[in-house]
Amino acid sequence: MTKPNFAAMSKSELKAYLLEHRNDAEAFHALMDKIASEPNQTFYTVEEVGKLQELIEDKRGFKSVNSEQLSVPNEEADN
């Protein structure tokens, strides 16, 4: 079996490949290289873990607010 060209794959393609080939270290390193080469990355220290948790909760809250807004018209239609 021939290895795929990891350099030509997108991040999404590499992630999908890794889900099916979890022990492929070469693919993992290719994905990490792609992620590391992205501009405007934000890294958090151990001391800043609270800020990261806050960002995650804000993102989840945003999704749930959007879901509620999408479901409101359906509920109103039932009344």
VMD Tcl script that draws the C-alpha trace (Angstrom):
set ca {
  {0.00 0.00 0.00}
  {1.28 3.44 -0.92}
  {1.27 6.23 1.65}
  {-0.85 9.27 0.80}
  {0.84 12.59 0.06}
  {0.31 14.22 3.46}
  {1.76 17.54 2.30}
  {-0.96 17.83 -0.34}
  {-3.77 16.99 2.09}
  {-5.81 19.65 3.88}
  {-6.11 19.70 7.67}
  {-9.59 18.23 7.41}
  {-8.37 15.43 5.17}
  {-5.48 14.68 7.53}
  {-7.82 14.60 10.53}
  {-10.13 12.18 8.73}
  {-7.16 10.03 7.72}
  {-5.88 9.97 11.30}
  {-9.25 8.88 12.62}
  {-8.94 5.78 10.45}
  {-5.16 5.31 10.92}
  {-4.58 6.33 14.55}
  {-1.10 4.81 14.76}
  {0.33 6.60 11.71}
  {2.97 8.82 13.30}
  {3.97 10.32 9.94}
  {0.42 11.56 9.32}
  {0.21 12.90 12.86}
  {3.42 14.89 12.41}
  {2.19 16.21 9.06}
  {-1.00 17.45 10.73}
  {0.96 19.06 13.58}
  {3.23 20.78 11.04}
  {0.17 22.20 9.24}
  {-1.31 23.44 12.50}
  {1.98 24.95 13.65}
  {2.37 26.84 10.38}
  {-0.95 28.67 10.76}
  {-0.70 32.39 11.54}
  {-2.24 34.09 14.58}
  {-2.14 31.12 16.90}
  {-2.88 31.68 20.56}
  {-1.14 29.52 23.11}
  {-2.11 29.37 26.77}
  {0.09 28.60 29.73}
  {-0.95 26.37 32.61}
  {-1.70 29.51 34.62}
  {-4.11 30.68 31.91}
  {-6.17 27.49 31.82}
  {-9.11 29.37 33.39}
  {-9.19 31.73 30.41}
  {-9.21 28.79 28.02}
  {-12.09 27.19 29.93}
  {-13.98 30.49 29.75}
  {-13.49 30.66 25.97}
  {-14.76 27.10 25.59}
  {-17.83 27.81 27.72}
  {-18.52 31.02 25.80}
  {-18.32 29.12 22.52}
  {-20.66 26.41 23.81}
  {-23.05 29.04 25.13}
  {-23.01 30.78 21.77}
  {-23.91 27.52 20.01}
  {-26.72 26.80 22.43}
  {-28.12 30.32 22.09}
  {-28.09 29.90 18.30}
  {-29.83 26.52 18.59}
  {-32.52 28.00 20.83}
  {-33.06 30.88 18.41}
  {-33.46 28.43 15.54}
  {-35.99 26.34 17.43}
  {-38.16 29.23 18.63}
  {-40.13 29.65 15.37}
  {-41.01 25.94 15.40}
  {-42.37 26.20 18.93}
  {-44.39 29.29 18.07}
  {-45.87 27.51 15.04}
  {-47.17 24.75 17.33}
  {-49.10 27.19 19.55}
}
mol new
graphics top color blue
foreach p $ca { graphics top sphere $p radius 0.5 }
foreach p [lrange $ca 0 end-1] q [lrange $ca 1 end] { graphics top cylinder $p $q radius 0.2 }
display resetview
